[in-house]
Amino acid sequence: MKQLIESIVKPLVDFPKDVHVDVVEEDNRVTYQLSVNKTDIGKVIGKQGRVAKAIRTVVYAAGSSQQKKIFLEIGE
């Protein structure tokens, strides 16, 4: 899942080396924390959050087979 998120986000940003995904696993949920360069945050979120929503949709669909809930947090 981590590689999926990186492969979606890296082509969108100007600084692909600054894209990092951290995984936080709890009992019934997995949180993926996406961090990008400060100048690229707008490109990842998109107008009215459309790009972020599309990324989350793909991630949630890919993780639907897991028994845990999946969350994606986007930050700097």
PyMOL Python script that loads the backbone (N, CA, C, O; Angstrom):
from pymol import cmd

cmd.read_pdbstr("""\
ATOM      1  N   MET A   1       0.824  -1.188   0.000  1.00  0.00           N
ATOM      2  CA  MET A   1       0.000   0.000   0.000  1.00  0.00           C
ATOM      3  C   MET A   1       0.872   1.256   0.000  1.00  0.00           C
ATOM      4  O   MET A   1       0.564   2.247  -0.663  1.00  0.00           O
ATOM      5  N   LYS A   2       1.961   1.191   0.756  1.00  0.00           N
ATOM      6  CA  LYS A   2       2.879   2.319   0.830  1.00  0.00           C
ATOM      7  C   LYS A   2       3.433   2.640  -0.553  1.00  0.00           C
ATOM      8  O   LYS A   2       3.531   3.809  -0.926  1.00  0.00           O
ATOM      9  N   GLN A   3       3.793   1.617  -1.310  1.00  0.00           N
ATOM     10  CA  GLN A   3       4.320   1.819  -2.665  1.00  0.00           C
ATOM     11  C   GLN A   3       3.252   2.361  -3.600  1.00  0.00           C
ATOM     12  O   GLN A   3       3.557   3.161  -4.485  1.00  0.00           O
ATOM     13  N   LEU A   4       2.018   1.943  -3.420  1.00  0.00           N
ATOM     14  CA  LEU A   4       0.915   2.453  -4.233  1.00  0.00           C
ATOM     15  C   LEU A   4       0.751   3.954  -4.028  1.00  0.00           C
ATOM     16  O   LEU A   4       0.618   4.702  -4.996  1.00  0.00           O
ATOM     17  N   ILE A   5       0.761   4.392  -2.785  1.00  0.00           N
ATOM     18  CA  ILE A   5       0.611   5.815  -2.485  1.00  0.00           C
ATOM     19  C   ILE A   5       1.762   6.607  -3.091  1.00  0.00           C
ATOM     20  O   ILE A   5       1.548   7.658  -3.696  1.00  0.00           O
ATOM     21  N   GLU A   6       2.981   6.102  -2.927  1.00  0.00           N
ATOM     22  CA  GLU A   6       4.140   6.801  -3.485  1.00  0.00           C
ATOM     23  C   GLU A   6       4.076   6.863  -5.004  1.00  0.00           C
ATOM     24  O   GLU A   6       4.412   7.890  -5.594  1.00  0.00           O
ATOM     25  N   SER A   7       3.652   5.780  -5.644  1.00  0.00           N
ATOM     26  CA  SER A   7       3.598   5.770  -7.106  1.00  0.00           C
ATOM     27  C   SER A   7       2.507   6.694  -7.649  1.00  0.00           C
ATOM     28  O   SER A   7       2.606   7.157  -8.785  1.00  0.00           O
ATOM     29  N   ILE A   8       1.478   6.967  -6.862  1.00  0.00           N
ATOM     30  CA  ILE A   8       0.440   7.911  -7.280  1.00  0.00           C
ATOM     31  C   ILE A   8       0.913   9.348  -7.090  1.00  0.00           C
ATOM     32  O   ILE A   8       0.671  10.198  -7.947  1.00  0.00           O
ATOM     33  N   VAL A   9       1.579   9.625  -5.983  1.00  0.00           N
ATOM     34  CA  VAL A   9       1.904  10.997  -5.613  1.00  0.00           C
ATOM     35  C   VAL A   9       3.162  11.521  -6.303  1.00  0.00           C
ATOM     36  O   VAL A   9       3.201  12.693  -6.675  1.00  0.00           O
ATOM     37  N   LYS A  10       4.179  10.701  -6.483  1.00  0.00           N
ATOM     38  CA  LYS A  10       5.450  11.187  -7.027  1.00  0.00           C
ATOM     39  C   LYS A  10       5.335  11.870  -8.387  1.00  0.00           C
ATOM     40  O   LYS A  10       6.005  12.882  -8.593  1.00  0.00           O
ATOM     41  N   PRO A  11       4.533  11.381  -9.323  1.00  0.00           N
ATOM     42  CA  PRO A  11       4.420  12.113 -10.601  1.00  0.00           C
ATOM     43  C   PRO A  11       3.714  13.462 -10.481  1.00  0.00           C
ATOM     44  O   PRO A  11       3.830  14.292 -11.382  1.00  0.00           O
ATOM     45  N   LEU A  12       2.998  13.695  -9.406  1.00  0.00           N
ATOM     46  CA  LEU A  12       2.248  14.935  -9.238  1.00  0.00           C
ATOM     47  C   LEU A  12       3.097  16.092  -8.715  1.00  0.00           C
ATOM     48  O   LEU A  12       2.747  17.255  -8.919  1.00  0.00           O
ATOM     49  N   VAL A  13       4.198  15.790  -8.048  1.00  0.00           N
ATOM     50  CA  VAL A  13       4.947  16.810  -7.320  1.00  0.00           C
ATOM     51  C   VAL A  13       6.223  17.206  -8.044  1.00  0.00           C
ATOM     52  O   VAL A  13       6.693  16.496  -8.933  1.00  0.00           O
ATOM     53  N   ASP A  14       6.784  18.363  -7.650  1.00  0.00           N
ATOM     54  CA  ASP A  14       8.050  18.844  -8.215  1.00  0.00           C
ATOM     55  C   ASP A  14       9.260  18.217  -7.528  1.00  0.00           C
ATOM     56  O   ASP A  14      10.330  18.122  -8.129  1.00  0.00           O
ATOM     57  N   PHE A  15       9.104  17.792  -6.288  1.00  0.00           N
ATOM     58  CA  PHE A  15      10.194  17.210  -5.517  1.00  0.00           C
ATOM     59  C   PHE A  15       9.834  15.787  -5.090  1.00  0.00           C
ATOM     60  O   PHE A  15       9.471  15.569  -3.934  1.00  0.00           O
ATOM     61  N   PRO A  16       9.929  14.813  -6.003  1.00  0.00           N
ATOM     62  CA  PRO A  16       9.526  13.437  -5.665  1.00  0.00           C
ATOM     63  C   PRO A  16      10.397  12.784  -4.592  1.00  0.00           C
ATOM     64  O   PRO A  16       9.964  11.828  -3.947  1.00  0.00           O
ATOM     65  N   LYS A  17      11.609  13.282  -4.394  1.00  0.00           N
ATOM     66  CA  LYS A  17      12.472  12.700  -3.360  1.00  0.00           C
ATOM     67  C   LYS A  17      11.985  13.039  -1.958  1.00  0.00           C
ATOM     68  O   LYS A  17      12.358  12.374  -0.992  1.00  0.00           O
ATOM     69  N   ASP A  18      11.153  14.072  -1.842  1.00  0.00           N
ATOM     70  CA  ASP A  18      10.638  14.494  -0.538  1.00  0.00           C
ATOM     71  C   ASP A  18       9.340  13.791  -0.158  1.00  0.00           C
ATOM     72  O   ASP A  18       8.772  14.086   0.894  1.00  0.00           O
ATOM     73  N   VAL A  19       8.859  12.867  -0.989  1.00  0.00           N
ATOM     74  CA  VAL A  19       7.626  12.139  -0.699  1.00  0.00           C
ATOM     75  C   VAL A  19       7.946  10.985   0.247  1.00  0.00           C
ATOM     76  O   VAL A  19       8.758  10.116  -0.072  1.00  0.00           O
ATOM     77  N   HIS A  20       7.302  10.983   1.409  1.00  0.00           N
ATOM     78  CA  HIS A  20       7.511   9.924   2.392  1.00  0.00           C
ATOM     79  C   HIS A  20       6.158   9.460   2.922  1.00  0.00           C
ATOM     80  O   HIS A  20       5.248  10.260   3.139  1.00  0.00           O
ATOM     81  N   VAL A  21       6.050   8.158   3.123  1.00  0.00           N
ATOM     82  CA  VAL A  21       4.825   7.587   3.676  1.00  0.00           C
ATOM     83  C   VAL A  21       5.193   6.797   4.928  1.00  0.00           C
ATOM     84  O   VAL A  21       5.987   5.858   4.871  1.00  0.00           O
ATOM     85  N   ASP A  22       4.612   7.187   6.052  1.00  0.00           N
ATOM     86  CA  ASP A  22       4.809   6.468   7.307  1.00  0.00           C
ATOM     87  C   ASP A  22       3.543   5.686   7.625  1.00  0.00           C
ATOM     88  O   ASP A  22       2.433   6.139   7.344  1.00  0.00           O
ATOM     89  N   VAL A  23       3.719   4.513   8.210  1.00  0.00           N
ATOM     90  CA  VAL A  23       2.585   3.646   8.523  1.00  0.00           C
ATOM     91  C   VAL A  23       2.446   3.532  10.029  1.00  0.00           C
ATOM     92  O   VAL A  23       3.409   3.221  10.730  1.00  0.00           O
ATOM     93  N   VAL A  24       1.227   3.787  10.528  1.00  0.00           N
ATOM     94  CA  VAL A  24       0.917   3.637  11.947  1.00  0.00           C
ATOM     95  C   VAL A  24      -0.205   2.606  12.050  1.00  0.00           C
ATOM     96  O   VAL A  24      -1.328   2.853  11.610  1.00  0.00           O
ATOM     97  N   GLU A  25       0.110   1.445  12.639  1.00  0.00           N
ATOM     98  CA  GLU A  25      -0.885   0.382  12.762  1.00  0.00           C
ATOM     99  C   GLU A  25      -1.389   0.308  14.194  1.00  0.00           C
ATOM    100  O   GLU A  25      -0.614   0.314  15.150  1.00  0.00           O
ATOM    101  N   GLU A  26      -2.701   0.239  14.314  1.00  0.00           N
ATOM    102  CA  GLU A  26      -3.343   0.058  15.608  1.00  0.00           C
ATOM    103  C   GLU A  26      -4.197  -1.203  15.520  1.00  0.00           C
ATOM    104  O   GLU A  26      -4.132  -1.926  14.526  1.00  0.00           O
ATOM    105  N   ASP A  27      -4.989  -1.468  16.542  1.00  0.00           N
ATOM    106  CA  ASP A  27      -5.764  -2.701  16.592  1.00  0.00           C
ATOM    107  C   ASP A  27      -6.661  -2.905  15.382  1.00  0.00           C
ATOM    108  O   ASP A  27      -6.605  -3.947  14.728  1.00  0.00           O
ATOM    109  N   ASN A  28      -7.490  -1.906  15.086  1.00  0.00           N
ATOM    110  CA  ASN A  28      -8.460  -2.094  14.004  1.00  0.00           C
ATOM    111  C   ASN A  28      -8.346  -1.034  12.917  1.00  0.00           C
ATOM    112  O   ASN A  28      -9.284  -0.840  12.145  1.00  0.00           O
ATOM    113  N   ARG A  29      -7.198  -0.338  12.845  1.00  0.00           N
ATOM    114  CA  ARG A  29      -7.018   0.686  11.816  1.00  0.00           C
ATOM    115  C   ARG A  29      -5.560   0.831  11.425  1.00  0.00           C
ATOM    116  O   ARG A  29      -4.654   0.592  12.224  1.00  0.00           O
ATOM    117  N   VAL A  30      -5.354   1.226  10.185  1.00  0.00           N
ATOM    118  CA  VAL A  30      -4.019   1.511   9.673  1.00  0.00           C
ATOM    119  C   VAL A  30      -4.047   2.934   9.128  1.00  0.00           C
ATOM    120  O   VAL A  30      -4.887   3.270   8.294  1.00  0.00           O
ATOM    121  N   THR A  31      -3.121   3.772   9.607  1.00  0.00           N
ATOM    122  CA  THR A  31      -3.048   5.154   9.162  1.00  0.00           C
ATOM    123  C   THR A  31      -1.773   5.340   8.354  1.00  0.00           C
ATOM    124  O   THR A  31      -0.674   5.051   8.829  1.00  0.00           O
ATOM    125  N   TYR A  32      -1.932   5.826   7.127  1.00  0.00           N
ATOM    126  CA  TYR A  32      -0.790   6.154   6.278  1.00  0.00           C
ATOM    127  C   TYR A  32      -0.622   7.662   6.320  1.00  0.00           C
ATOM    128  O   TYR A  32      -1.535   8.408   5.968  1.00  0.00           O
ATOM    129  N   GLN A  33       0.556   8.107   6.756  1.00  0.00           N
ATOM    130  CA  GLN A  33       0.827   9.531   6.877  1.00  0.00           C
ATOM    131  C   GLN A  33       1.733   9.945   5.723  1.00  0.00           C
ATOM    132  O   GLN A  33       2.916   9.606   5.692  1.00  0.00           O
ATOM    133  N   LEU A  34       1.165  10.674   4.784  1.00  0.00           N
ATOM    134  CA  LEU A  34       1.882  11.125   3.599  1.00  0.00           C
ATOM    135  C   LEU A  34       2.458  12.503   3.862  1.00  0.00           C
ATOM    136  O   LEU A  34       1.738  13.422   4.252  1.00  0.00           O
ATOM    137  N   SER A  35       3.756  12.644   3.649  1.00  0.00           N
ATOM    138  CA  SER A  35       4.387  13.956   3.786  1.00  0.00           C
ATOM    139  C   SER A  35       5.099  14.292   2.485  1.00  0.00           C
ATOM    140  O   SER A  35       5.778  13.452   1.894  1.00  0.00           O
ATOM    141  N   VAL A  36       4.932  15.538   2.051  1.00  0.00           N
ATOM    142  CA  VAL A  36       5.544  16.026   0.824  1.00  0.00           C
ATOM    143  C   VAL A  36       6.228  17.349   1.121  1.00  0.00           C
ATOM    144  O   VAL A  36       6.081  17.901   2.211  1.00  0.00           O
ATOM    145  N   ASN A  37       6.974  17.857   0.149  1.00  0.00           N
ATOM    146  CA  ASN A  37       7.622  19.152   0.273  1.00  0.00           C
ATOM    147  C   ASN A  37       6.553  20.227   0.483  1.00  0.00           C
ATOM    148  O   ASN A  37       5.437  20.115  -0.024  1.00  0.00           O
ATOM    149  N   LYS A  38       6.907  21.256   1.228  1.00  0.00           N
ATOM    150  CA  LYS A  38       5.953  22.316   1.560  1.00  0.00           C
ATOM    151  C   LYS A  38       5.374  22.978   0.306  1.00  0.00           C
ATOM    152  O   LYS A  38       4.206  23.366   0.297  1.00  0.00           O
ATOM    153  N   THR A  39       6.175  23.108  -0.740  1.00  0.00           N
ATOM    154  CA  THR A  39       5.700  23.755  -1.968  1.00  0.00           C
ATOM    155  C   THR A  39       4.776  22.857  -2.778  1.00  0.00           C
ATOM    156  O   THR A  39       4.044  23.349  -3.637  1.00  0.00           O
ATOM    157  N   ASP A  40       4.791  21.554  -2.525  1.00  0.00           N
ATOM    158  CA  ASP A  40       3.982  20.605  -3.288  1.00  0.00           C
ATOM    159  C   ASP A  40       2.649  20.259  -2.630  1.00  0.00           C
ATOM    160  O   ASP A  40       1.856  19.520  -3.213  1.00  0.00           O
ATOM    161  N   ILE A  41       2.388  20.767  -1.449  1.00  0.00           N
ATOM    162  CA  ILE A  41       1.190  20.376  -0.716  1.00  0.00           C
ATOM    163  C   ILE A  41      -0.081  20.745  -1.488  1.00  0.00           C
ATOM    164  O   ILE A  41      -1.062  20.003  -1.453  1.00  0.00           O
ATOM    165  N   GLY A  42      -0.067  21.866  -2.171  1.00  0.00           N
ATOM    166  CA  GLY A  42      -1.231  22.286  -2.945  1.00  0.00           C
ATOM    167  C   GLY A  42      -1.513  21.368  -4.118  1.00  0.00           C
ATOM    168  O   GLY A  42      -2.671  21.145  -4.472  1.00  0.00           O
ATOM    169  N   LYS A  43      -0.461  20.834  -4.724  1.00  0.00           N
ATOM    170  CA  LYS A  43      -0.633  19.926  -5.856  1.00  0.00           C
ATOM    171  C   LYS A  43      -1.227  18.601  -5.413  1.00  0.00           C
ATOM    172  O   LYS A  43      -1.999  17.986  -6.149  1.00  0.00           O
ATOM    173  N   VAL A  44      -0.872  18.162  -4.220  1.00  0.00           N
ATOM    174  CA  VAL A  44      -1.387  16.889  -3.717  1.00  0.00           C
ATOM    175  C   VAL A  44      -2.835  17.035  -3.252  1.00  0.00           C
ATOM    176  O   VAL A  44      -3.629  16.105  -3.400  1.00  0.00           O
ATOM    177  N   ILE A  45      -3.180  18.183  -2.697  1.00  0.00           N
ATOM    178  CA  ILE A  45      -4.554  18.396  -2.243  1.00  0.00           C
ATOM    179  C   ILE A  45      -5.461  18.746  -3.419  1.00  0.00           C
ATOM    180  O   ILE A  45      -6.572  18.226  -3.513  1.00  0.00           O
ATOM    181  N   GLY A  46      -5.007  19.614  -4.312  1.00  0.00           N
ATOM    182  CA  GLY A  46      -5.791  19.982  -5.484  1.00  0.00           C
ATOM    183  C   GLY A  46      -6.878  20.992  -5.159  1.00  0.00           C
ATOM    184  O   GLY A  46      -7.110  21.334  -3.999  1.00  0.00           O
ATOM    185  N   LYS A  47      -7.540  21.462  -6.211  1.00  0.00           N
ATOM    186  CA  LYS A  47      -8.612  22.435  -6.032  1.00  0.00           C
ATOM    187  C   LYS A  47      -9.782  21.772  -5.316  1.00  0.00           C
ATOM    188  O   LYS A  47     -10.281  20.725  -5.729  1.00  0.00           O
ATOM    189  N   GLN A  48     -10.201  22.413  -4.233  1.00  0.00           N
ATOM    190  CA  GLN A  48     -11.300  21.926  -3.406  1.00  0.00           C
ATOM    191  C   GLN A  48     -11.071  20.496  -2.923  1.00  0.00           C
ATOM    192  O   GLN A  48     -12.033  19.785  -2.634  1.00  0.00           O
ATOM    193  N   GLY A  49      -9.807  20.061  -2.830  1.00  0.00           N
ATOM    194  CA  GLY A  49      -9.481  18.740  -2.305  1.00  0.00           C
ATOM    195  C   GLY A  49      -9.765  17.590  -3.246  1.00  0.00           C
ATOM    196  O   GLY A  49      -9.849  16.441  -2.812  1.00  0.00           O
ATOM    197  N   ARG A  50      -9.914  17.881  -4.528  1.00  0.00           N
ATOM    198  CA  ARG A  50     -10.295  16.826  -5.473  1.00  0.00           C
ATOM    199  C   ARG A  50      -9.204  15.779  -5.664  1.00  0.00           C
ATOM    200  O   ARG A  50      -9.500  14.586  -5.742  1.00  0.00           O
ATOM    201  N   VAL A  51      -7.937  16.212  -5.742  1.00  0.00           N
ATOM    202  CA  VAL A  51      -6.850  15.252  -5.935  1.00  0.00           C
ATOM    203  C   VAL A  51      -6.698  14.382  -4.690  1.00  0.00           C
ATOM    204  O   VAL A  51      -6.532  13.167  -4.799  1.00  0.00           O
ATOM    205  N   ALA A  52      -6.753  14.995  -3.512  1.00  0.00           N
ATOM    206  CA  ALA A  52      -6.652  14.237  -2.264  1.00  0.00           C
ATOM    207  C   ALA A  52      -7.787  13.235  -2.148  1.00  0.00           C
ATOM    208  O   ALA A  52      -7.577  12.104  -1.709  1.00  0.00           O
ATOM    209  N   LYS A  53      -8.978  13.639  -2.537  1.00  0.00           N
ATOM    210  CA  LYS A  53     -10.127  12.736  -2.477  1.00  0.00           C
ATOM    211  C   LYS A  53      -9.947  11.559  -3.432  1.00  0.00           C
ATOM    212  O   LYS A  53     -10.294  10.426  -3.099  1.00  0.00           O
ATOM    213  N   ALA A  54      -9.405  11.828  -4.618  1.00  0.00           N
ATOM    214  CA  ALA A  54      -9.170  10.755  -5.587  1.00  0.00           C
ATOM    215  C   ALA A  54      -8.111   9.782  -5.081  1.00  0.00           C
ATOM    216  O   ALA A  54      -8.255   8.570  -5.242  1.00  0.00           O
ATOM    217  N   ILE A  55      -7.050  10.304  -4.472  1.00  0.00           N
ATOM    218  CA  ILE A  55      -6.001   9.439  -3.913  1.00  0.00           C
ATOM    219  C   ILE A  55      -6.593   8.566  -2.806  1.00  0.00           C
ATOM    220  O   ILE A  55      -6.331   7.364  -2.749  1.00  0.00           O
ATOM    221  N   ARG A  56      -7.382   9.171  -1.938  1.00  0.00           N
ATOM    222  CA  ARG A  56      -8.001   8.413  -0.841  1.00  0.00           C
ATOM    223  C   ARG A  56      -8.932   7.333  -1.379  1.00  0.00           C
ATOM    224  O   ARG A  56      -8.970   6.227  -0.840  1.00  0.00           O
ATOM    225  N   THR A  57      -9.680   7.638  -2.431  1.00  0.00           N
ATOM    226  CA  THR A  57     -10.589   6.660  -3.020  1.00  0.00           C
ATOM    227  C   THR A  57      -9.833   5.437  -3.514  1.00  0.00           C
ATOM    228  O   THR A  57     -10.259   4.306  -3.279  1.00  0.00           O
ATOM    229  N   VAL A  58      -8.714   5.657  -4.197  1.00  0.00           N
ATOM    230  CA  VAL A  58      -7.915   4.541  -4.703  1.00  0.00           C
ATOM    231  C   VAL A  58      -7.328   3.730  -3.552  1.00  0.00           C
ATOM    232  O   VAL A  58      -7.345   2.499  -3.583  1.00  0.00           O
ATOM    233  N   VAL A  59      -6.812   4.417  -2.544  1.00  0.00           N
ATOM    234  CA  VAL A  59      -6.208   3.727  -1.397  1.00  0.00           C
ATOM    235  C   VAL A  59      -7.257   2.919  -0.637  1.00  0.00           C
ATOM    236  O   VAL A  59      -7.000   1.780  -0.247  1.00  0.00           O
ATOM    237  N   TYR A  60      -8.433   3.499  -0.427  1.00  0.00           N
ATOM    238  CA  TYR A  60      -9.488   2.786   0.299  1.00  0.00           C
ATOM    239  C   TYR A  60      -9.961   1.576  -0.499  1.00  0.00           C
ATOM    240  O   TYR A  60     -10.238   0.525   0.079  1.00  0.00           O
ATOM    241  N   ALA A  61     -10.058   1.713  -1.816  1.00  0.00           N
ATOM    242  CA  ALA A  61     -10.491   0.590  -2.650  1.00  0.00           C
ATOM    243  C   ALA A  61      -9.451  -0.526  -2.642  1.00  0.00           C
ATOM    244  O   ALA A  61      -9.806  -1.704  -2.590  1.00  0.00           O
ATOM    245  N   ALA A  62      -8.175  -0.166  -2.693  1.00  0.00           N
ATOM    246  CA  ALA A  62      -7.118  -1.171  -2.682  1.00  0.00           C
ATOM    247  C   ALA A  62      -7.050  -1.889  -1.334  1.00  0.00           C
ATOM    248  O   ALA A  62      -6.664  -3.056  -1.271  1.00  0.00           O
ATOM    249  N   GLY A  63      -7.421  -1.199  -0.265  1.00  0.00           N
ATOM    250  CA  GLY A  63      -7.355  -1.801   1.063  1.00  0.00           C
ATOM    251  C   GLY A  63      -8.663  -2.388   1.542  1.00  0.00           C
ATOM    252  O   GLY A  63      -8.774  -2.783   2.702  1.00  0.00           O
ATOM    253  N   SER A  64      -9.643  -2.453   0.680  1.00  0.00           N
ATOM    254  CA  SER A  64     -10.951  -2.944   1.114  1.00  0.00           C
ATOM    255  C   SER A  64     -10.938  -4.426   1.485  1.00  0.00           C
ATOM    256  O   SER A  64     -11.829  -4.893   2.196  1.00  0.00           O
ATOM    257  N   SER A  65      -9.947  -5.159   1.016  1.00  0.00           N
ATOM    258  CA  SER A  65      -9.883  -6.578   1.345  1.00  0.00           C
ATOM    259  C   SER A  65      -9.344  -6.826   2.758  1.00  0.00           C
ATOM    260  O   SER A  65      -9.500  -7.915   3.309  1.00  0.00           O
ATOM    261  N   GLN A  66      -8.713  -5.805   3.333  1.00  0.00           N
ATOM    262  CA  GLN A  66      -8.197  -5.955   4.695  1.00  0.00           C
ATOM    263  C   GLN A  66      -9.327  -5.818   5.700  1.00  0.00           C
ATOM    264  O   GLN A  66     -10.362  -5.214   5.415  1.00  0.00           O
ATOM    265  N   GLN A  67      -9.117  -6.383   6.870  1.00  0.00           N
ATOM    266  CA  GLN A  67     -10.122  -6.315   7.921  1.00  0.00           C
ATOM    267  C   GLN A  67     -10.023  -5.011   8.717  1.00  0.00           C
ATOM    268  O   GLN A  67     -10.903  -4.713   9.524  1.00  0.00           O
ATOM    269  N   LYS A  68      -8.965  -4.239   8.498  1.00  0.00           N
ATOM    270  CA  LYS A  68      -8.757  -3.006   9.241  1.00  0.00           C
ATOM    271  C   LYS A  68      -9.226  -1.811   8.419  1.00  0.00           C
ATOM    272  O   LYS A  68      -9.224  -1.852   7.189  1.00  0.00           O
ATOM    273  N   LYS A  69      -9.630  -0.743   9.113  1.00  0.00           N
ATOM    274  CA  LYS A  69      -9.992   0.501   8.445  1.00  0.00           C
ATOM    275  C   LYS A  69      -8.714   1.220   8.040  1.00  0.00           C
ATOM    276  O   LYS A  69      -7.718   1.189   8.764  1.00  0.00           O
ATOM    277  N   ILE A  70      -8.747   1.860   6.891  1.00  0.00           N
ATOM    278  CA  ILE A  70      -7.565   2.540   6.372  1.00  0.00           C
ATOM    279  C   ILE A  70      -7.832   4.036   6.342  1.00  0.00           C
ATOM    280  O   ILE A  70      -8.900   4.484   5.927  1.00  0.00           O
ATOM    281  N   PHE A  71      -6.838   4.801   6.792  1.00  0.00           N
ATOM    282  CA  PHE A  71      -6.912   6.262   6.767  1.00  0.00           C
ATOM    283  C   PHE A  71      -5.667   6.806   6.088  1.00  0.00           C
ATOM    284  O   PHE A  71      -4.588   6.225   6.201  1.00  0.00           O
ATOM    285  N   LEU A  72      -5.815   7.924   5.382  1.00  0.00           N
ATOM    286  CA  LEU A  72      -4.695   8.581   4.728  1.00  0.00           C
ATOM    287  C   LEU A  72      -4.662  10.029   5.193  1.00  0.00           C
ATOM    288  O   LEU A  72      -5.614  10.781   4.983  1.00  0.00           O
ATOM    289  N   GLU A  73      -3.559  10.413   5.828  1.00  0.00           N
ATOM    290  CA  GLU A  73      -3.370  11.779   6.291  1.00  0.00           C
ATOM    291  C   GLU A  73      -2.316  12.436   5.418  1.00  0.00           C
ATOM    292  O   GLU A  73      -1.279  11.838   5.130  1.00  0.00           O
ATOM    293  N   ILE A  74      -2.577  13.653   5.000  1.00  0.00           N
ATOM    294  CA  ILE A  74      -1.638  14.381   4.139  1.00  0.00           C
ATOM    295  C   ILE A  74      -1.105  15.580   4.905  1.00  0.00           C
ATOM    296  O   ILE A  74      -1.876  16.353   5.473  1.00  0.00           O
ATOM    297  N   GLY A  75       0.209  15.735   4.920  1.00  0.00           N
ATOM    298  CA  GLY A  75       0.832  16.840   5.621  1.00  0.00           C
ATOM    299  C   GLY A  75       2.172  17.197   5.013  1.00  0.00           C
ATOM    300  O   GLY A  75       2.602  16.619   4.015  1.00  0.00           O
ATOM    301  N   GLU A  76       2.822  18.164   5.641  1.00  0.00           N
ATOM    302  CA  GLU A  76       4.133  18.621   5.151  1.00  0.00           C
ATOM    303  C   GLU A  76       5.235  17.764   5.701  1.00  0.00           C
ATOM    304  O   GLU A  76       6.406  17.996   5.400  1.00  0.00           O
TER     305      GLU A  76
END
""", "prot")
cmd.dss("prot")
cmd.show_as("cartoon", "prot")
cmd.util.cbc("prot")
cmd.orient("prot")
